[in-house]
């Protein structure tokens, strides 16, 4: 019997290697609905933080620039804050005295301690006034440029001593750290600096903004950066807890709507290849708002509850002799509570990004989101790690490509428009053109708009910079919006793949909202004509109800075979 030869003509890579389906996340995250939702969430969050920051600074509760970097660099040791404050007070008092705001050191120190923001503002006004007085006597462009450079150096030093709002400090630090994480992921550097961070000695980059040093040659890897991001969140919640009580619930509500809507749009696009608009996505997120809102909160509440139980048990140790024995006897219960805290913490860190996709795909609540996320992560840990690493590396490479695209766009615009503005500005320095003074050329590491110096701008140039800054910030916001969109899109895709691996549920099986079907004109006319006859005969007519979509089974229970 002759052997039959089989020829392999095609390999379905997406079925063989399911993680390759995640590579469609780049284009999926570019969906206009997701980008607009992310941009709106970003704008509302920054608006909220800006309002609270202005109130905090006016109330004298601002923070020193670089305070968060110092907190991370010192691993949150209690002594970091007094030491930092004393150093800043001393430096600011020296500037106040040097610029002539006060006549003696004692008055300068008293002014700084009473209102450091006001002291910094007065010092800046004196620096600017001294610049203009000296410039009147400057007869050459070279002298004017030298005076300008001296003023800028003094103002830059003063900038590091002017109190800012907690949100501004938090966002500045987190953006720098997240950028380091993206660069590290693109270079496949995952464990660099992790040991130092875990031992309370973060890499030098943690204190860059504090001491004004350039980026070191060796930066922390992905894992170290993630730990540093976590330290940043702890700083906001612990050190500025009153601010957090106002900021966190509102910010969480914003992203419950925006993140839930993006996740729903991503689920429908990945599972059904359907694209929905902003209104439909927001309508779904609004109906499931409390699920999106409470999913991360409930996990933290459970951790806090077990922690309070352990603290209550620790109070027994305050009782002499008897308390020591009781604590020793009940120590196994403390270990059980510790295991529960570890279980929830690992589940939250590894599966927290799946909360929104679970609700978006299943139409369920916060408890189901927690249950499914934890079960899928613990059931398929290596698959979860594979999907997570794929999204991190692939997303970082895509983000760097988009960032380079935006950089080329802004740099080309600056170069060619600046070349068309023939007017030179020698008072700013040799070779400076008008646009160089109004809008400094962007760099790959900093795409946000900056003017060379406000003191050199005329009235029209101030308006010009304002319009340039508005459009540049929109472009910058769209870039960050893609990153946010990719986060929710990639998480949604990973959830559907994990659900298929654990419960054998097809990716296409998702929650469908029940919508009343529009009645045709023919059916409406027929029903209207039949109504009198039915009423005379005593027969009640009722419209037929549309069958509801079957819910997917709980995690861990496989569904039956699907019928095409």
Steps between C-alpha positions, in 0.01 A plus 500: 500500500655823382550764763306820447705815520363802682611842390491784753382798300406749769543552874239692694741688724227671699350164598838337562647795690210691648722779634565617142142630494617769740700656218179643359485727804699778331239570233211422731622761749498759221121477480367855517242412767765369737737789433231763563387329820857478628566864407185612682595299809852644490372857465251462788765347725745782432224757552412342835864491609561857387205635697599315817865603458410868479294470818778313680774745406286801596434334836876464556491121462710472185786250464860559403597409142681168515345399833361177356836407349664552838229290667570210266878541519484483882245215492250718683708536816331743742802729514487589130234773531652716780844479340367599159293785642788647701730494197242669276418767761867584536563525124183702438586739783844558344340589165246729665782684676726509191229646276422778746153393609611539863793678662613237753514122539248485785228674297572275202467183707178625660347584159596161356358303790178705503419464127769341279288536185460875554869536585596323176265723300646817653853377429413432138352847457821654635712285266299613197506864610879487543533347153310783332693765695832351388383447143437873455871554539593210267594637160585182310303180429779301663457686829123460482536124441739473794256681731217276378702185568580623852132571570396160368755327723361677807140424403580134435650473848194672641272263307630205702405685821149614408231278661271317255184297538512129594340397168760684294784342694337156481433516126848635417668219689269226371538614138880492530494157662250358250714629214802322652293181521404525132858555391612207714232270356601591145858404591387178676639621834263361761696438822752786495507684832232280657720375781596856596135611503388207714778576749397862535775638276334598171720577199629852452221585256255508791655826618571662163239769543613565855867573438474619139741243358476365144366155427759242611639245257336210681131550571265267692338214310132423455445331836695762694305776324170333588606484865594868486160582350344317794712704744371814330141394561581421864649850538179661375273286718715503814677834516218704344203298619266798528567591138447136403161490671380771261690399188481120495119442500440754223791372291380143551151602385645664188691188403215269595306666219785558255678169565176303501393656171839432338491139623150447359605641162811277503301188594249551218772572245710197597214254542247613237704736282243768586589864547280710722488873556580707805136536603428127491820417688426758769142378533622150578761629745234706675270197546790303654658798675499363854661177386784686330533733799500247784704216345840645604353645821361169628839329466669773701222487760561127552874560544428778748248283688750217549764755599272646766435150634873446534538836674220408741674173577825687551337701777493182706878514507476817710371295794796387715564124514144384415500702177830349391362149547173579320680650203725194477205258521298690236795562273372250243194719450729795429675290237165411343414871477845567353441232236168665413668840464773351280242318285292813445805722441651272236161457337450877497843574356487223239130511415385849591524610137233238415228650723361738236516241215309244711210739557511618139491144365262337750279793601552395864596679821809576707504168688481298178780712357722423799407131499567443130821703497645314796392157375638550151832640621553224757378228260727606216793685661745439218248597235427815698872582515540429128210725406620771738857499368376500142280802562774687688773449240275537195320800645830669590638457148177633347497796738860589416416486130203733550708729721766520230228576244364782717852631561572515126168677446574769758870534408425536129230757573737698722789484252314606185267756657794644693702528178217705351509748788795705384521723807796421725513539879864572589404611853426132574833383360689452177297325228163528676200550274158633594340156531792374710409760761124452479507118491813301577573208271353175641719207597421130491500486880285811545228569244311755708515868394743740671581863429859621520410780741177689560691826552596510130149451361288781369120505524451329164766242577328411827181428306700302243661284767164443667351364177810291423492360854131411470549298181824343622336386822216349296754302295685399818169401660407285200830315536434429869140412415621226267705354785194500727287353223759225443500417872127435509493343153786262571351406838165426336661278238705318764188435708309340213800279419541394865127428525526276195800317649337439840129458422511411127261788427525634149636851466183598312275422798453830681220678680253664264282784619129442458352761271137519395462410136340764280153397387446509126223713346323192363494330841384819666211538254403133537501524880296822490240336274484185711465684830121569478426143393713360780334729753153390387599136528657561844849401390795700629781567258852527635822556308746214497809551712839476341711219643779621727861416434626207702752592767835329500545245776699584813876471475627147516188346341536426131215585268345252265591470133406807302265468203593703195 
